[in-house]
Amino acid sequence: MIPIRDDNPQLKLPIVTYALIVLNVLSWLLLQGFGAEPRLTQSICSLGLIPADLLGASSIPEGLPCIIDGSSDLLTLLISMFMHGSWMHLIGNMWFLWIFGDNVEDSMGSIRFAVF
């Protein structure tokens, strides 16, 4: 079942929710090149969170398109939240954020929601 809307009224303008949607779409367009290769793979390898890279794993699966060099850091954790693997991934995530994000932001408050 795909949600179309919710029945909960929003009390305040959900500025953080709108900002998150804009940041996600801009990162998809500017950093990930509209999902076109080779830009998509390059962005995932250089900006995405690869657990083996972050944790310094000594062995990785064969055939990985990325080079694991231990260069991931805490900034990678932040940037990777804005990375998407395809148009459908981006659209699906932004759809749910659009529908439910305003209610969560109303409940938590804008600052707490942004930190969350």
C-alpha positions in Angstrom: 0.0 0.0 0.0 1.5 3.4 -1.1 0.4 6.3 1.0 -1.0 9.4 -0.8 -1.5 11.6 2.2 -2.1 11.6 5.9 -5.0 12.9 8.0 -2.9 14.6 10.6 -3.0 18.4 10.3 0.3 20.3 10.4 0.4 23.1 12.9 3.5 24.9 11.7 5.3 25.2 8.3 7.7 22.2 8.2 10.8 24.1 7.1 13.3 21.4 8.1 11.3 18.8 6.1 11.3 21.0 3.0 15.0 21.8 3.5 15.8 18.1 3.7 13.9 17.4 0.5 15.7 20.2 -1.3 19.1 19.0 0.0 18.5 15.5 -1.1 17.3 16.5 -4.6 20.2 18.9 -5.1 22.8 16.3 -4.0 21.2 13.8 -6.5 21.4 16.4 -9.3 24.8 18.0 -8.5 26.8 15.3 -6.8 25.4 12.2 -8.4 24.9 13.5 -11.9 21.2 12.7 -12.2 22.1 9.0 -11.6 24.1 8.7 -14.9 27.1 6.5 -15.0 30.0 6.9 -14.3 29.1 9.8 -12.0 26.7 7.7 -9.9 29.3 5.0 -9.1 32.0 7.6 -8.5 29.8 9.5 -6.0 28.8 6.3 -4.2 32.4 5.2 -3.9 33.8 8.6 -2.8 30.9 10.0 -0.8 28.8 7.0 0.2 29.3 5.1 3.5 30.9 1.8 2.9 31.0 -0.1 6.2 34.2 -2.0 5.4 35.9 1.3 4.6 34.7 3.0 7.8 35.5 0.1 10.0 38.9 -0.7 8.4 38.0 -4.2 7.3 41.0 -6.2 6.2 39.1 -8.4 3.8 36.4 -7.3 1.3 34.4 -9.1 -1.3 35.9 -9.6 -4.8 34.6 -7.5 -7.7 33.7 -4.4 -5.6 33.8 -1.3 -7.9 35.2 0.9 -5.1 38.6 1.0 -3.6 38.6 0.4 0.1 41.4 2.5 1.5 40.2 3.5 5.0 39.4 7.1 4.0 35.9 7.1 5.4 35.3 9.5 8.4 32.5 11.1 10.3 31.9 13.5 7.5 31.1 10.5 5.3 28.4 9.5 7.7 26.7 12.9 7.2 27.1 13.1 3.4 26.0 9.5 2.9 22.5 10.3 4.3 21.9 12.4 1.1 23.0 9.7 -1.4 20.6 7.6 -3.4 21.1 4.7 -5.8 18.4 5.5 -8.4 15.6 7.8 -9.3 13.1 5.5 -7.7 15.1 5.4 -4.5 15.1 9.2 -4.4 11.4 9.6 -5.3 10.3 6.9 -2.8 12.3 8.4 0.1 11.2 12.0 -0.7 7.6 10.9 -1.0 7.6 9.4 2.5 9.5 12.4 3.9 6.9 14.7 2.3 4.0 12.8 3.7 5.2 12.0 7.2 8.1 14.4 7.9 5.8 17.4 8.6 4.0 15.4 11.4 7.3 14.3 13.0 8.7 17.8 12.8 5.5 19.2 14.4 5.8 16.6 17.2 9.5 17.1 17.9 10.0 20.7 16.9 12.2 21.9 14.1 15.5 22.0 15.9 15.1 18.5 17.5 13.9 17.2 14.1 17.0 18.6 12.3 19.3 17.0 14.9 17.4 13.8 14.7 
